[in-house]
Structures are given as structure tokens and as C-alpha cells.
Amino acid sequence: MNKKILSIIGAVVVAVSAVVGGIIFSGVGTNASGAQMTVSVESPTVEKNNEFKVLVKASSGESMSYVKADLTYNPEKVELVSTSTDLATGANGQIQIIEILPYGETERTYELTFKALEIGATDIRLYNAYIEQYESLDMINVEDNTASLEVLVNKSVSEDARIKEMLIAGVSDMDKRFNPDVYEYSLEVGQSMDMFICSVVPMESGSVVSAPVDLTLYPGENHFEILVTAPAGNTQKYVFHIHRLDHEIESGSGTETQTETEKETGMESETASEQETVLETSETETMIETENSATEPLAEESEVVVE
């Protein structure tokens, strides 16, 4: 058998293998048809509390019969508000798009409306996406891709994240010592003060005040951070170094005993074993309870009392 005959036989074998391979692996799919899905945002930046559009686009060189994609986002940064179709469903960080298309569709766009919640960088990721070809029935696995977004301070609302007034149980002259533009304090309280109890009034009524869960005052040095988030989204931190003495402080010396504090402020300290933050809501004063995280939002009212 000469070389020419061997070459012809080899070519036939390769051709048959390709046909068989096409039958065996039909449906696995490649991207040869130009099928793709992308996720994009209308603008790379958005101000806090504003809404923005996210577009998910599916396209193919031939008619599509089926489109499917999953999206994920950070629900602490952005919130899904609405979709252009009920075929896009989800919430709390997950969205799924599934649609069976009529013959002839080579392109499809889905519009999602989000609201920016917190300042900072965030992503919306498209993954686990497929497009089925109408005629060949090939299921094309589309590459993952991501749209990035930066949430900025909203300059149309107040950026004032300062505290207007601050009172601390056991410190009789705190109203005189406190300055909204001074962000760190060193204070002393008497032995009977076993909880960090304070009243906080932010400059802006829409501000959110956060405090640690554990407000226990241990003997010696203690450190607490109060964080104020302005309506615009920017923050300001106030740090308090509280020294709990091993004796009571005489009245008029800058600090008070527990009994004197209760008479003036109407607040009672709780035991160290409870270690909880309580806020009770009224028309002029707001109190909340924080239990499960390192810091918790106290309130969005004009006055906050931390106990």
C-alpha cells in the first residue's frame, strides 16, 4: 500500500471521528457562535441613597431559545428595587434570570434597578450563565463577568456626622467639657459605675449612632468608640477612655457616685453580667437594644441614650 492510499484512508478516519465526536459531544457547547452575556452599570459611580440601573445583555450569532444567568451583589452596599421583567427574580444578594425565547431572538436585555445603601466599592457579578441555540440545541456556557461600582457621599444631604450634645453618667461636668469638634476624651468615674451610660444628640436628626455591644466598665482603663453616620453616608468616630477608680469620687470633683448620677439623669446602671445596650423610644429620646454584633446602630432620631 503506497503513501497516497494511506493518506486517503487517514483523512477518512479523521473525518469520521469528527462526525462521531460532534454527535457524542453535541450540547456541551463552545462560544463559536458568538453567544455571550454581560452585566454593566449605567455609571461607575453613584451617590448614597440614589438609584441606578444595571443592564444584563444576552446575545448570539444565531437565534436563542433559552437564557439563564445568576447574579450576586452585596446587600449591605446596594439593594434591588425593581426589574424590567418578572423573569428576573431574587433579593438579599442573589438574582436569577431565566427565559424561554421565541424563534428569531438573537439579543435580549434585562434592566435591574438598584439603590445605593452604603459608601464604598462594590461589585455585581454574573455567573453560571447559559444560552441555548434554537436550531442546534447547543447549550453555550457563557464566561463569568463583573460590573464594578463606587458608592459616593451624597452631597445633596447633610454630611455633618458630629455629636451635638453628650452626657455620660458619673461625669457631672461632661456638658461643659464636651466639644463637637474634639473626638477623643479621657475621663474618670467612681467605683460604683459598672456600665458606660451616655446620652447622645447628633447634629443631624437623620444621623445613625452606633456603640459597642459590651458597655461594661471594668476596674481600671476602659475604651469605647461611638460612631456617627451622617445622612450623606460619611462617618465620624468619638473615642472615650474611661478610668473606673477603686473608690467613689466626691460630689463636685468632676465625677459623681452612682446614686448622684441617677438623681440627675434618671438612669440606672445594669450589672456587668447583662452586658447589653438598651434604648427606649419616646418623642424626644430614643433607646435601642444591641446584642449580636461588635457594633450596632443606635437610632436615627434626634437624641440617643446608650445604657
Buried (B, 14 or more C-beta within 10 A) or exposed (E): EEEEEEEEEEEEEEEEEEEEEEEEEEEEBEBEBEBBBBBBBEEEEBBBBBEBBBBBBBBBEBBBBBBBBBBBBBEEBBBBEEBBEEBBEBEEBEBEBEBEBEEEBBEBEBBBBBBBBBBBEBBBBBBEBBBBBBEBEBBBBBEBBBBEBBBBBBEEBBBBBBBBBBBBBBBBEBEEBBEBEEBEBEBBBBBBBBBBBBBBBBBBEBBBBBBBBBBBBEEEEBEBEBBBBBBBBBBBEBEBEBBBBEEBBEEEEBBBBBEBBBEEBEBEBBEEEEBBBBBEEEEEBBBBEBEEEEBBBBBBBBBBBBB
